[in-house]
Amino acid sequence: MIIAIDARAWAWAGVGRYVRNLITGLAQIDRKNTYIILIGPEDLPLWQENAFVQRTDNFSVKTVDSSYYTWREQVIFWQQAKRVRADLWHFPNFNVPVMFRQPYVVTVHDITRFIFPGQRQQGLLKQIVYEQVFKRAVEQAVGAIFVSNATCNELNALPINAPVNTKVIYEGVEGQFYQKISDTSRQEIEKMLNKRNYLLYVGVWMNHKNLPRLLEAYANIAIKHKKIDLVLTGNAMPGFVDAKKLAQRLRIDAGRIKFVGHIKDQLLPALYAGATMLVFPSLYEGFGLPAIEAAACGTPVITANVTSLPEVMGKGAAFVNPENTADIERAIELVLTDNIYRQKLIMFGRNQAKRYLWENCAKQTLEFYQEVVKS
């Protein structure tokens, strides 16, 4: 079987992490089938850094110069894809050219834009185009992979006809999140954060991430707990909440809140492990990787009791009503002051994280490829 995988998101966070780990996992378990990996020319050096995939002779790479969400994707990528002969394609996101006619499976990570349609402020026309491209990508697929049961159920509630072949395949936690933190990484994080204790948020600053309520809860916590800071990854984005301006309006001491921007993947485990807790009160998640990654690092997790998060985290987190600031504040206070409860969260969180391995994701995905081709 010849399988082509659209890996144009290789260098991205989110979908990119899914692509990198899936392909690496497939290379570890499958020496029988042939894989053609399509990436952008700018990502070729990163591809060549993946030593394991480089050693497998059933994997080859093809560069395609057409980025996600562009007209080139609809025209140039489609033309290039026509020249690739494969029994099955895998699109790890809904970025399937409208004219694409070869059999493919698509991975559905979330339906955020359907639940929060106006948050990008891109206008009605772009929202309609987005919905139609997404709808077609799912309906024309011969198979669909969902990263959680919650996402699958949410899509089925939309006026979109999913293909007959569907499967829920959970994402995984990379091995680095289970390993001992190196002194170099730990010291780099300590230097960045002045060796202060901190609550941590990891993610983008999009509106559904619920940063206003997180900051409001922290503003009250900061008054009672003078030695605990708040650390936020990510950056301001046009049309979304600006956490820096919001912190100023809430009169949070500038020295108590740290905006660290984008954190390199190799430093993430140290950032998680050094945190007093992860606070992740998102209003919507398709899976929720930051929560389970933090749990794998032995960091207590506070997260929302909605969408996929209870499914993914099980007993491994403290759950809050994300629309209730007081509830978020109470949970933070409890983890700060009750060490027995804190240790319980750490233990259950680590146990829960062990359920999510990228090798399992790769194995189940390969089985799904085989099922779809046979059908």
N, C-alpha and C positions, 0 to 999 in steps of 0.2 A: 504494500500500500504506500502511495506517495501522498504525504501530508504537507501542505503549505501553510505557514503560520505568519500572519501579519504582525510583525514585531516593530513597527515604526515608532511605537511608544517606549522602546528599549530604555532610554535614558530618563524617562519620566518617573515621578513618584506615583503611587496609586496603581493605575493600570500597568505602568512600567514595571513595578515590582512584581506584579502578577505574571507578566510576560517573562521576565528574567528567571524567576523561580520555576515556572512551569516548564520552560524549555530546558533548563538545567536538569530538572527532575526527569523529563522525558529522555534526555541523553544518558542518564544514569541507569534507566530501567529497560530501554528499548534499543536493541541493536539490529532488529529485524526490518523495521519499516524505514523508508527514506523520508527525510525532512528537508524542506526548502524554507529557509527563514528569510523573510523580507524585512530589511531595515533601511533607514535613511543613511546616506553616505557619511553624515556627520557622526553617526553612532558606530561606524565601523571600528574605530580604535577601542571603544568600550566592549564591543563584541569580541575583539581579539584578546581582551584581558581575561575572558572566561576560559581558563585553561582546560577545564573538563570538556566543554563542548568542542574545543579545538582538537581534542584527541579522538573524537568519534568520527569515523569516516562515513557514517550514514546521515550526517548533517552538513548541509551546504548553505552558504549565505548569498543573497542577491540584494544589491542596493537599488532602492527606488526613491527617486527625488520628488516626493509629494507628501507634504505634512498633513496631519489630521486637520479637519474642519476647514479645508481650502477647496477652491475650484479645481486645483491640480489633482486633488484626491478623486474628484468625480471624473476627470478626463484623463490625465496622465497616468495615474495609478491604475485606472481601469484598463487602459491600453497596455500597460506593462504586465498587468495580471493576466490578460488574455494569452500572453505568450508563455505562461507558466502552466504546464500540464500536471495536474494533481488529481488524485481520486477524491480528496476532501481538503477543504480550506478551513482554517480556524481564525475567526476574527475575535480578538480578545476584548473588543469594544464594539459599539454599533456602527463604526465607521466603514460601512460597506458601500461602495459606489452604486448608485441607483441602477446603472446598466449592467452590473455584475450578474453573470448567469451560471457560474460554476457552483456545484454543491458545497455548502459551507455550514459550519456550526458557529454560533455567536455566544459570547459570554455576556450576561446581563449583570452588571455590578450593582446597579441601583436605578431608581426612577426619580431621582431628586428633582429634575426639571419639570416633571409632571405634578409633583406635590408642591413645589415652590416655583411656579412658572415665571413669576415676575422678578425674581431676585437678581438676575443678571442685567436687568434694565436694557435689554437689547431690542426691544420693540416687538410688536405683535407678529410682524412678518417673520422675523427670525425664529420666534417661538413656534410658529406654525410649521416652518421648514424643518426645525429640529424634530418636532413630534412626528412629522411624516417620514423623515429619514429613519428615525428610530423604529417607527411602526413597520416600515418596509423591511428593515434589517432583521427584525424578529420574525415577521410573517413569512418571508421568503426563505428563511433558513430551513435546513433539513433537520437541525437539532439546536436546542438552546440549553446552555449551562447557566444555572443561577448560583450565586455564592452564598445564599441562605434561603431557608424556607420562607422567611418573611418577605424577601424580595420577590420570590416566585408568586406568593399569594397576592402581593400588591400589584404585580403586573397583570395577574389574572382578573383583577378587579377593574382593569382598564379596558376600553374598547379595542383591544389588540388580541389577535388570534395567535397564540403561541403554537409552534409546531408540535406534531404528535410526539416526537422524541424530545423529552426534556429530562434534566437531571440536576439535582442540587449537589454541588461539589464545593465543600468549604475551602477557603484559602488557608494558607499555612503561616507558621511563625518560623523565621529563619534561625538557623543554628546559633548565630552570634548572640541571640537574645537569651540563650540558655547557658552561655559560657561565662567563665569568670572574667570580670572586667579587667582589662590591662591597666597597669599603673599609669601608662602614658595617657590613655583616654580619660581615666579618672582625674588625673591632674589637670588635663586640659579643660575639663568641665568645671572643676573647682576654681581654676584661675578665671574662667569666664564669668562665674557666678559669685566670686569672692568668698567661697566656702560657706555660703549662707544656706540655711534650710529653705526648702521651697516646695510649693504646690506647682504642678506642671500641667500645662495644656499642650497637646501636640495636634496640629492640623492646620487647615487653611482658615481664613477669616470670612468665609461665606456665611450668609445670614442664618442658614439652618444649623450652624454649629453652636448657636446660642451663647455667643461670647458676652452680650450685654448682661444676661443673668449671672453668668460666671463672675464677671467683674463686680456686679452689685453684691453678690455673696461675699466675695473676697474683701470688698471695702469694709464690710462689717467685721469679718474675721481679723483683718489687719489691725483693727482698733484693740481687740482683745489679746491678740497674739503678736507681740512686737518682733519676734525673732523668726517669723515665717514669711518668706517672699512669695511672689507669684511669677512664674516663668512661662512665657508664651512663645511658641515657635510660629512661623508664618509671617506674612507681611500684608499690609493694606493692599486692597485691590479695588479698582474703579467700580463704583456702584455697590460696594459692600460696606459693612461696618468697619470703622477705623478704630481699632482697639486703643490706640494711643490717645486719640482725641476723647474717647469715652472715659478712659482712666483719668484724664485731666478734669473732665466734667464731674466725675465722682470724687474728685479731690484725693485720689490715692497718691500717697507720697511717691514721687518719681524714683526714689531710691529703693522702693519696695517692690517694684514691678520691672521685670527684665524682658525686653523684646529681643529675642536672639535670632530672628529671621530663619532662614533655611539651615537646617542642621544636616551635615553629611551623614550618610547611612552608617558609616563605621563609628560615629560618635553617639548615635541614638541609644544603644544599650547603656552606655555610661550616663547619659542624660536621664533615662528612665530610672536606672538603679540608684542614682543619687537623690531622686525626688522623695519627699515625705509621702506623697500620693500623686496619682494622676486624677485630675478632675476633667471629665469628658461628658458634659451634659447635653450632648447633641440631640437635636429634635428629629434627626433622620440619619440613618446609616444603612447601607446595603449589607455591610459586614461589620466594620468597626475595628480595623487592624490596630490602631494605637492602644485600644483597651486591652486586647489580648497580648500584645507585645509587652506592655508594661507589666501585666500579670506574670508573664514568663520571666521577667527580670526580678521578680520578687517585690514588686511595688504595689501597694494597695490601690485599688481602682474604685472611683466613684463614677457612675455613669447613669444614663437615662433608662427608664423602664419602658421604653417604646421601641418600635420597629424591630430590627434584628438583634439589638444589644442583649436582651434577656436570653434569647436563643443561643447566642455565641458565648456569653459569659457564664451562663448557668449559675452556680453558687459562688462564682469567683469574683464577685463585685458587690459593692453597695449600690442599690438602685434608688434613684430619686425621680420625682415628678419634674421633668425638665422645664415645665412652665411655672414652677413654684420656686422663687428665689429662696424663700425661707427654708424649704426642704433641702435645697442644695447646701445652704449654710449649716443646717443641723447635721447633715452627713459629714461635712468637713470637720465640724467641731467634735463629733463622735470619734472619728478616726484619729484626730489629734490628741484626744484626752483619754481614750480607752485602749490601752495597749493590748488587752486580751482580744478585743474585737479586731484590732489592727492585725495581730498575728493570725487570727482566723482567716481574715481576708487574704493575707499573703499565702497561707497554706492552700486554701481552696482555689485561689487564682493560679498558682503554679500547677496544681493538678489539672485544672481546666485547660490551661495552655498546652499541656502535653497531648491533647486530643487533635491539635491542628499542626500537621506536618506537611510540608510541601511535597514530600515523596508520596504521601497518600493522595494529594491533589493530582499529581502527575499520573499515578497509577489509575485512578478513577477516570481521569480524562482520556487516557489511552483506551480504556475499556469502552468508554462512550463513543470514541471514534469508531471502534470496531463494530459496536452495536448499530450505529447509524449507517455505516457502509453496507452492512449485511441486510439492513431493512430497505 
